[in-house]
Amino acid sequence: MDHWLLIPKQRNRLPVGRLCLIMALTVLMLLGLMAKAQALALL
C-alpha cells in the first residue's frame, strides 16, 4: 500500500456534531430564502 494512503495515528477526529449543525443551518437558510422568494413572486 502506498504511504500517502495511510492515515496518521495522531489525526484528530472531525467534529461530527458541528458538521451536522452547519449543514442543518444551511438547509434552513436556503428554505427560508426560497419561501421569501416565493412570497415576493406572489405579490
Long-range contacts (C-beta under 8 A, 24 or more apart in sequence): none
